[in-house]
Amino acid sequence: MKLETLVQNELAIAKITKIELKNNHQFLWDLDEAVEEATKHLKKYHEKRNELLKEHGEETREKPGSYYLKPDQVKPFNEAVENLVKVDVKVKFPSIKLSEMNGIEMSMEIMRGLKALNIVTIK
């Protein structure tokens, strides 16, 4: 799985931990392990992205430790981030049939994330 997929669906990963499925303990166990692994990769991504911001940006005078990008720094920063998210990460989310999720409320945005991560399947 590309790191980009995790980054794009970070909110869904955070929300999936709140799912309660009775009598599906193995799925929940496997999901918990996958979320832990994904969280490690996301934390590393944010650290690397912050390093890139420091490398390409300039520190603000008003708030030391905060960085901003000048217009001519945006493209090189974006290219560096694009290269970062292209890496492969080893995260395997378990899947569950949509029909097994009856009664679980979630937004369309979260459902799209779960589909993109192959957590929710039709079959």
Beta strands, then each sheet from edge to edge (+ up, - down):
strand 1: 58-59
strand 2: 67-68
strand 3: 96-97
strand 4: 120-121
sheet 1: 1+ 2-
sheet 2: 3+ 4+
end
